[in-house]
Amino acid sequence: MLEDRVRAHTTPQRAARRAHIVLLAAEGCPARQIAEIARVDVSTVVRWRDRFAREGLAGLEDRLRSGRPPVYGPEVRLRIVATATSAPPHPHGGWSHRLIAHHLADTGISSSQIGRILAALQVKPHRVRGWLTRPADSNFFSRAAEVCALYLSRPPDSVVVSVDEKTAMSARSRKYPDRLPGPGRVRLREFEYVRHGTVSVTAALDVHSGQVVVENLPRNDSAHFVKFLARLERCIPAGLTVHLVLDNGSSHVSRATRAWLAKHPRIVAHYTPKHASWLNQVEIFFSLLARAVLRHGDFSSRADLLEKVTDFTIVHNATARPFRWNYEGRPRQTGHESTATAKEPCHAR
């Protein structure tokens, strides 16, 4: 742990120096030599060496100091915490230090002092973390394991295809062209842009080869999805069973889709658990597409965007390989403890 403190770039300088002193002492260096190496006084070396000998790592921390008596007592601090952890007044969406100070104007406390008090108590009303109340699903882990098992081992005489849609890709062009980067200068981009509409596509990923088929999606409904499945079936040799990995999108679970699947028994649908579409491997391809084409792209029209998506898919397929997954169907070992994979059944590397 001391060596980690010395090596880490984020360690405060004084903490790294103290750890360095203790490490040199452990190697048998005399105090005077350590003082020369660490560029401190000999008394400083003796202090931290002796503290570590008595108290361990805790001895390398600063002692608590009395400091100036607090101006605002516990009652004011409790009011600050109670305010910061309550709903803000209409029409504000959240508390700021200035708003809390205005709310507690009778105390005379400043917004900067409120910030220091909240920081010391680890109360951060300005920060928000999203979360999802996932409804209880007794089949969650069994369905997740079923999908991951298909990724881990393809059944004989079959193909595993991951299918999903990427909708509302915005085709936008800047009013003026970008200025290319140069030495010491990042690429410059015009703030204003022109909208040309949106593009949606359906993609099918062959999990065990990495090949992807992308098709324009005029409308995200059951009729177009069934047409895509029909074309997909015609492209796959008749002797193979098609294991289809889908999420629970409306077009995937509709009556029309289920009726079509019932008439084509060689296509077996495997649905990811609710709110677990991240188990669908085609989402990884969509992530690659977003980073390579969409994030910084400039598109003169919807056709231009669709053409670039298609070209990216062609280039991807030229060197496509299956994504590697570290799911092995058993709990992961971390030191002497085992961490169950039930909460996170599989992860893409």
Secondary structure as the mmCIF struct_conf table of DSSP 4:
data_model
#
loop_
_struct_conf.conf_type_id
_struct_conf.id
_struct_conf.beg_label_comp_id
_struct_conf.beg_label_asym_id
_struct_conf.beg_label_seq_id
_struct_conf.end_label_comp_id
_struct_conf.end_label_asym_id
_struct_conf.end_label_seq_id
HELX_RH_AL_P HELX_RH_AL_P1 LEU A 2 ARG A 7
TURN_TY1_P TURN_TY1_P1 HIS A 9 THR A 10
BEND BEND1 THR A 11 THR A 11
HELX_RH_AL_P HELX_RH_AL_P2 GLN A 13 ALA A 26
TURN_TY1_P TURN_TY1_P2 GLU A 27 GLY A 28
HELX_RH_AL_P HELX_RH_AL_P3 ALA A 31 ALA A 38
TURN_TY1_P TURN_TY1_P3 ARG A 39 ARG A 39
BEND BEND2 VAL A 40 VAL A 40
HELX_RH_AL_P HELX_RH_AL_P4 VAL A 42 GLU A 55
HELX_RH_3T_P HELX_RH_3T_P1 GLY A 56 LEU A 60
BEND BEND3 GLU A 61 GLU A 61
HELX_LH_PP_P HELX_LH_PP_P1 ASP A 62 LEU A 64
BEND BEND4 ARG A 68 ARG A 68
HELX_LH_PP_P HELX_LH_PP_P2 PRO A 69 PRO A 70
BEND BEND5 VAL A 71 TYR A 72
HELX_RH_AL_P HELX_RH_AL_P5 PRO A 74 ALA A 84
TURN_TY1_P TURN_TY1_P4 THR A 85 THR A 85
BEND BEND6 SER A 86 SER A 86
HELX_LH_PP_P HELX_LH_PP_P3 ALA A 87 PRO A 89
TURN_TY1_P TURN_TY1_P5 HIS A 90 PRO A 91
BEND BEND7 GLY A 93 GLY A 94
HELX_RH_AL_P HELX_RH_AL_P6 HIS A 97 HIS A 103
TURN_TY1_P TURN_TY1_P6 LEU A 104 LEU A 104
HELX_RH_3T_P HELX_RH_3T_P2 ALA A 105 THR A 107
TURN_TY1_P TURN_TY1_P7 GLY A 108 GLY A 108
HELX_RH_AL_P HELX_RH_AL_P7 SER A 111 ALA A 120
TURN_TY1_P TURN_TY1_P8 LEU A 121 GLN A 122
TURN_TY1_P TURN_TY1_P9 PRO A 125 HIS A 126
HELX_LH_PP_P HELX_LH_PP_P4 ARG A 134 ALA A 136
TURN_TY1_P TURN_TY1_P10 SER A 138 ASN A 139
HELX_RH_AL_P HELX_RH_AL_P8 PHE A 140 LEU A 152
BEND BEND8 SER A 153 SER A 153
HELX_LH_PP_P HELX_LH_PP_P5 ARG A 154 PRO A 155
TURN_TY1_P TURN_TY1_P11 PRO A 156 ASP A 157
STRN STRN1 SER A 158 ARG A 174
BEND BEND9 LYS A 175 TYR A 176
HELX_LH_PP_P HELX_LH_PP_P6 PRO A 177 ASP A 178
STRN STRN2 ARG A 179 ARG A 179
HELX_LH_PP_P HELX_LH_PP_P7 LEU A 180 PRO A 181
STRN STRN3 GLY A 182 GLY A 182
TURN_TY1_P TURN_TY1_P12 PRO A 183 GLY A 184
STRN STRN4 ARG A 185 ARG A 185
HELX_LH_PP_P HELX_LH_PP_P8 VAL A 186 ARG A 187
STRN STRN5 LEU A 188 LEU A 188
BEND BEND10 PHE A 191 PHE A 191
STRN STRN6 TYR A 193 ASP A 206
TURN_TY1_P TURN_TY1_P13 VAL A 207 SER A 209
STRN STRN7 VAL A 212 ASN A 216
BEND BEND11 PRO A 218 ARG A 219
BEND BEND12 ASP A 221 ASP A 221
HELX_RH_AL_P HELX_RH_AL_P9 SER A 222 CYS A 235
BEND BEND13 ILE A 236 ILE A 236
TURN_TY1_P TURN_TY1_P14 ALA A 238 GLY A 239
BEND BEND14 LEU A 240 LEU A 240
STRN STRN8 THR A 241 LEU A 246
HELX_RH_AL_P HELX_RH_AL_P10 SER A 250 VAL A 253
BEND BEND15 SER A 254 SER A 254
HELX_RH_AL_P HELX_RH_AL_P11 ARG A 255 LYS A 263
TURN_TY1_P TURN_TY1_P15 PRO A 265 ARG A 266
STRN STRN9 ILE A 267 TYR A 271
HELX_LH_PP_P HELX_LH_PP_P9 THR A 272 PRO A 273
TURN_TY1_P TURN_TY1_P16 LYS A 274 HIS A 275
HELX_RH_3T_P HELX_RH_3T_P3 SER A 277 LEU A 279
TURN_TY1_P TURN_TY1_P17 GLN A 281 GLN A 281
HELX_RH_AL_P HELX_RH_AL_P12 VAL A 282 LEU A 289
HELX_RH_PI_P HELX_RH_PI_P1 ALA A 290 LEU A 294
TURN_TY1_P TURN_TY1_P18 ARG A 295 HIS A 296
BEND BEND16 SER A 300 SER A 301
HELX_RH_AL_P HELX_RH_AL_P13 ARG A 302 ALA A 318
TURN_TY1_P TURN_TY1_P19 THR A 319 THR A 319
HELX_LH_PP_P HELX_LH_PP_P10 PRO A 322 ARG A 324
STRN STRN10 TRP A 325 TRP A 325
BEND BEND17 GLY A 329 ARG A 330
HELX_LH_PP_P HELX_LH_PP_P11 PRO A 331 PRO A 331
STRN STRN11 ARG A 332 THR A 334
TURN_TY1_P TURN_TY1_P20 GLY A 335 HIS A 336
STRN STRN12 GLU A 337 THR A 339
BEND BEND18 THR A 341 GLU A 344
STRN STRN13 ALA A 348 ALA A 348
#
